[in-house]
């Protein structure tokens, strides 16, 4: 966080957040209540380069 304290806007964070949300939407077709509280950022960093079939994941 300290390395970003002088940033003038949140564009980098917003872009990252959007990338995570887009990845989740591409992997899962349905949203379930059990999906709340999951560390999506960590999962994105680990698995976003692997292709997934939304039918199998959902």
N, C-alpha and C positions, 0 to 999 in steps of 0.2 A: 504494500500500500504506500509506503513512504516514497517509492520511486515515482509514484503518480501524483503526489501531493501538489505539484505545480502545474499539472495539466489544466488547460483552459476550458476543456469540454469533456463530455463523457462518450464521445463518438466511438472510441476503441472498445469500451465496456459494452456499449449498446450493440455494436457489431458482433462481439463475442456472444452476448446473450441471445441475439437473433439467430446466430449460427447454431447454438445449442437447441433452441426451440424448433428450428427448422429440421434439425437432425432427428429430434424426438418425433416430430410430426411425420417424418418420412419412414421411421421404423415402426411406429405404433399407429394403427388406424383408429383405435378406440381409446378413450381416456377413462381410466378406472380410479376409484377413490384410493385404492391401494398404492397408486403411483405417487401420492403426496409424500413429501418428506424424503424422497430418494435423492441421493447426491448426483444429480444429473450432470453437473459440470465434470465430476470425476469420471463418470461413465463415458461422457463425450470425449474427454481427453484420451481415454483408453481404447475406445471402440469406434470412433467416428470414421476411420479409414476402411473399416470392414463393411462389405455390402450385406444387407439384410433383406429378407423377404417379409414385408409387412403382414402378409397372410399368416406366415409361420409365427412371427413375433406376437401377433395379436391373439 
